[in-house]
Amino acid sequence: MMANQKVLALAEGWIGTPYRHQASLKGVGCDCLGLIRGLWRALYGREPEAVPAYGPDWAERCGEDRLLRAAERHFIPLAGYDKAMPGDLLLFRFRPHYAAKHLGILAEEGHFIHAYEQAAVIRSALVPAWRRRIAGFYRFPEI
């Protein structure tokens, strides 16, 4: 099974996991970063680096694009939506000139899987409101 297919299958298994800030346990709780951390552990055995504690407003306060830099260190950058495939990582920036602060996994038929605050890990349509906030596309390294 190719990495992308495995990532997507794993992400689908997290659907329904409750939203919990800073958590990363399938079926128990996670936030959007916790979902990606859990997928990484399932694929590679352990996380590539420690994640420091962070508040819900970390991106607005820190001024650094930490998620984008981490994605560049550990994932394979893609040139854009036309190069992305189901199973690829999406980074979202909610406001121009702010740090990217949301993550999801591209799914089939114009959807993505992400941990949605105040809800759970869900599959959402990648509607124009989400699509215009994409800050980067990345592929998981081969297993």
N, C-alpha and C positions, 0 to 999 in steps of 0.2 A: 504494500500500500504506500503510495506517495505521501510525503509529509503533509501536503495540503489536504488530502482526503482524510488523513488521520486527525489533523487539527480540527477539521469541520465535524467529524464524528465525535471527537472528544467534547467540543464546544456544545454540540447538541445534547450531550449527556448532562451538562450543567444547567440546562433550561429548567426553571422552577426553583433553583437555589435562591434563597432569600437574599436581599440586599443587606449587607453589613459592612459598614465603613472599615477599611483596613483588613478585613477578613479574607481568607483564601482557602476555604474548605468546601468541596463539592457537597451539595445537599444540606450544608449547615449554614453557610453564609459567605458572601464575597462582595467586593465592589468591582468596578471595571478592571482595575489593575490586578486585583486578586484573581479574577477569572483568567487573565493572561498568565499570571504566575502559576496557577494551578495547571493550566495547559502545558506550560513549559516543564513543570515537574513531571507530568505524565509522559512527556516526550523524551526528556533528557535525564531525568533522575533527580536533578537538583537545580536550584535557581542559579543564574550566572553571577549574581551579586546580591548583597544584602539590601533590603529596602528600608530606609529610615522611616520612623513614624511621621505621619503627615496629617494635617487637618483638612477639613472639607474645602477650605479656601486657600490651600497651599499655592495654587497657580497664580492667584491674584496677588498674593503677598510676596512671593519669592522673586518674581521677575525673570526667572530662568526657565528655559524650555527643557526641563529635566526629562520628561517622558520622550520627547523627540530625540534628545541626545542618547538616552538609553536604547531607544529603538535603533538608532544608527550604530550603536556599539554591538548589538546582539542579533539584529535581523538584517535581511538583505533588502535594501531600498529598491522600490519599483518606480518606474518613470511616470506612472499615472493610472487612472482607472482602466484604461484600455489594456494595460499589462497585468492587472490584478485578476486573481482567480478565487473561487470559493476556498476558504481556509486561510486567506491572507489577512494580516493585521491592518486595521484602519485606526488612525489617530485623528482625533477631532479637536478643533480649536473653536470655542464658543463665541469668541469675539476677536476681531482683527487686532493684531499687536499684543494679544495675551498668549500665555503659554498654552500649548495643547494640554488638555486635561481629561480627555475621555478616550476610551479604547473599545474596539469591537472586532469581531471576526466576520469577514465577508461571507455571506451564505449565497445559495442559489437564488435565481429569479429576483434580483434586486432587493435582497434582504440582508440583514446583519444580525449577529448575536452579541448581546452586551448586557452588562449588569445595570439595570435601570434604577436610579435612586428612588427610594420609598416604595420599591416594588420587588423585583426579582430579576434573575437572568431570563431574558426574553428574546424572541426573534421579532425584529422590527423591520418595517419597510424602509428602504434607503431612499426616502422621498427627497425632493429638492432641498427642503430645510436642513436635513442631515447632510446631504451630498455637498452642499456649498460650504459646510464646516470642516470637511476633510482636510487635514494638514499633512497627511502622508500615508503612503501605502507601503507595506513591508511584508516580506515572506519569511516564514520560519526557516532556519537552516535545515538541510537534509539531515535525517536521523542516522 
